[in-house]
């Protein structure tokens, strides 16, 4: 396998990992900010209160973007198999 092809696949894999993790991470971040603002306005500073909303937001984001994530992983796997198949023959 040529080094430039390997470098391209590695770059695309890293980009794909960031793109697929971003919706869940952003949803959890927004939930944490909202819980933090709510905690600051009410004066409740319990750390365990913020866990459930972050977990729910992450699960909801994963449920919404799940089909897209699976489709992108399948697409990338096809690209990698085609590249490896082309390099082997």
C-alpha positions in Angstrom: 0.0 0.0 0.0 1.5 3.3 -1.0 2.3 5.7 1.9 0.2 8.5 0.5 -2.8 6.3 0.3 -2.2 5.2 3.9 -1.8 8.8 5.0 -5.0 9.8 3.2 -7.0 6.9 4.9 -5.6 7.8 8.3 -6.5 11.5 7.8 -10.0 10.5 6.7 -10.4 8.2 9.7 -9.4 10.9 12.1 -11.8 13.4 10.5 -14.6 10.8 10.5 -14.0 10.1 14.2 -14.3 13.8 15.0 -17.3 14.3 12.8 -19.2 11.4 14.3 -18.4 12.2 17.9 -19.2 15.9 17.6 -23.0 15.7 17.8 -23.0 13.7 21.1 -20.2 15.9 22.6 -22.0 19.1 21.6 -25.3 17.8 23.0 -23.7 16.9 26.3 -21.9 20.3 26.4 -25.1 22.2 25.8 -26.9 20.2 28.5 -24.0 20.9 30.9 -24.2 24.6 30.2 -27.9 24.6 30.8 -27.6 22.7 34.0 -24.8 25.0 35.1 -26.9 28.1 34.4 -29.9 26.6 36.2 -27.7 25.6 39.1 -26.3 29.0 39.4 -29.6 30.7 39.3 -31.2 28.4 41.9 -28.2 28.1 44.1 -28.1 24.3 43.9 -24.5 23.3 43.5 -24.8 19.5 43.6 -22.5 17.8 41.2 -24.5 14.7 40.7 -27.6 16.7 39.4 -25.9 17.4 36.1 -25.1 13.8 35.2 -28.6 12.7 34.2 -29.3 15.6 31.7 -25.9 15.1 30.1 -26.5 11.4 29.8 -30.0 11.9 28.4 -28.8 14.6 25.9 -26.0 12.3 24.7 -28.3 9.4 24.3 -30.8 11.5 22.4 -28.1 12.8 20.1 -26.9 9.3 19.5 -30.4 8.1 18.8 -31.0 10.9 16.3 -27.6 10.7 14.5 -27.3 7.0 14.8 -28.3 6.1 11.2 -26.0 8.8 9.8 -23.1 7.4 12.0 -23.7 3.9 10.8 -23.9 5.0 7.1 -20.7 6.9 7.4 -18.9 4.0 9.0 -20.1 1.7 6.3 -19.0 4.1 3.6 -15.5 4.5 5.1 -15.2 0.7 5.6 -16.0 0.3 1.9 -13.4 2.8 0.9 -10.8 1.1 3.1 -11.6 -2.3 1.7 -11.4 -1.0 -1.9 -8.1 0.6 -1.1 -6.7 -2.5 0.5 -8.1 -4.7 -2.3 -6.5 -2.4 -4.9 -3.2 -2.4 -3.1 -3.0 -6.2 -2.7 -3.6 -7.1 -6.3 
